[in-house]
């Protein structure tokens, strides 16, 4: 992501329209050339020239794959965390681990644009990564948009920073990847990326760094001019340790499955290592295809790191995975990344180095069988006895049980949960799991049966409606659905009636149908679950008459919501 405009609430400025337009022509040309030319003009994979070198002492690249010292394939599944602006949130690493991640990419500063993360702080970050059994990708953010962003620094300057904190990293090659600099060129003079990247890699190797090195693409990380793609082989060959992995950031440039698959396939076919170092479900420069990114990464066995845990500002707050650094308040983006198809919970595998290091592999004891109280037509409160664990229980997962199937309902750090959004006169079966700091999950608790009362007409929801832009005969709007309860809503239908002649023409975040003035929206797969105290955002365009009054009432799953 672009750098923040201030240090207290990071704001990520919109990318320029060039980053949105340029790939269109480039993609067509690349596709035609791909029919005629060998991929990257490679005859022999670049890593072959380094086959005689001894294997690096930790994580390493071999045959285009990231391997651990043991030889196990390591596929990153994780998130980015803005440590340099939120140094007091180091506890977030435990929460990130508890959600299933095996990797965290940590934002640091060289001191050129923000407060420098010194050697002691870097050492603590590494220690916390290891304590939470995470692979730690460390990046310098001050390089972001060099050549276009005022104040951004060179990769050489970033390399100097790494050399300055080297004592915190030496001996940590099994656990740490050094990401030299974030998005090291903007959209100006980016042809210099190739030579500068080679020089920075060689500078670190000359200083004694044996770590796997990660390098970001230019063009604000999105490589729409294909500078990294077309020069990756020569950059890899410039590393005397043959231990460099490439990182592409996928935002608005990668808004189709074809673009996602073409870019990643080229690296895989050339046996050049690549990860998706940042991506989101939306962005100011366009709508990235997060489903395609996740599916391609899983199909190809490539790592991905979603942006970002929490703390975004400047109009891209929707990229927060949790609200207010609270692990119990997943946003719709957080639900998609952690719990959706090809997401972290389903595909992440902990680094083998932690198992071989004799770390915690013992799960907590099972929680006590929950009991139900305060049962109404739409809610119930569950309480259970705490689980125990040698290193401490970090959270509980409440699930709905239906035969052999389970559906996640909510997560909590305590031993009670109020479930809302339940249907009247309906029988449910619930159970609880416990998790510890190492990510171990307990056996399931006993089950409890709950039957809700009949009746009830008020949903635990609030809806915000606003017009974000207007023009003659049309407008763009935004609807925010907030779950004001303490349990997730899993599947929803939103209804409202326009007071004038407005008519929806397109909508994202769901599927809209309109009959007269009445509008019905059903959830998209990635917005279907609204976490407790979380929200999802819909956007739409519509036609209008001479006036454009807002709807005054909304229902969610048939029950009235408050309006905000």
Buried (B, 14 or more C-beta within 10 A) or exposed (E): BBBBEEEEBBBBBBBBEBBBEBBEEBBEEBEEEEEEEEBBEBEEBBBEEBEEEEBBEBBBBBEBBBBBBEEBEBBBBBBBBBBBBBEEBBEBBBBBBBBBBBBBBBBBBBBBBBEBBBBEBBBBBBBBBBBBBBBBBBBBBBBBBBBBBEEBBBBBBBBBBBBBBBEBBEEBBBBBBBBBBBBBBBBBEBBBBBBBBBBBBBBBBEEEBBBBBBBBBBBBBBBBBBBBBBBBBBBBBBBEBBBBBBBBBBBBBBBBBEBBBBBBBBBBBBBBBBBBBBBBBBBBBBBBBBBBBBBBBBEBEBBBBBBBBBBBBBEBBBBBBBBEBBBBBBBBBBBBBBBBEBBBBBBBEBBBBBBEEEBBEEBBBBBBBBEBEEBBBBBBBBBBBBBBBEBEBBBBBBBBBEEEEBEBBBBBBEBBBBBBBBBBEEEBBBBBBBBBBBBBBBEBBEBBEBEBBEEBEEBBBBBBBEEEEEEEEBBBBBBBBBBBBBBBBBEBBBBBEBBBEBBBEEBBBBEBEBEEBEBBBBBBEBBBBBBBBBBBBBBBBBEBEEEBEBBEEBBBBEBBBBBE
